[in-house]
Amino acid sequence: MSWFLGLGIAGLVLLAFSLIFDGLLEGVLDGVLDGVFDGLLSLPVIAGFVSMLGFSGAIVLGTTGLGAAGATGVGVVAGVGAGWGTYRFSRALMSDRTAAAPRGGDLIGSSGSVVTAIPAEGYGEVLVYLAGQPLKLAARSHVHVPRGAEVWVEASLSETSVQVRLVER
């Protein structure tokens, strides 16, 4: 039984190692074993297999009279199931797509207020709201814009800088 428990614990240690040092082994063996640690032979899948083999074998050996060969057989079947489940779960997580990150162009037409005065043909700062979240950006204007003035975003100069126009009242 101690062999099975040792395998179970070794699998958990391998899983912790693969989570903490993610990609380290692949980086060390870069070019030597390209693609071997992807998919079904990834460290989390191997760790799931080994730990389930060990713990299932220990449970079967301790609760039934099947012996070591029977416990090993049940452990291998349970380990394959755990490894397959780990593989499918990790593939689902890796293929998950998130929403596109907002870009500077998404701010065109937004209103904002000047935080730092903008000199003519110079830079200042404006506070605009994108999806309800405040965003402080560098801003440029053709005319002097005082602090606290309301402005419209005319163009995106970069991801952190916009061209603004003073709102006429």
Secondary structure by P-SEA (a helix, b strand, c coil): caaaaaaaaaaaaaaaaaaaacaaaaaaacccccccccccccaaaaaaaaaaaaaaaaaaaacccccaaaaaaaaaaaaaaaaaaaaaaaaaaaaccccccccccccccbbbbbcccccccbbbbbbbbcccbbbbbbbbbcccccccbbbbbcccccccbbbbbcccc
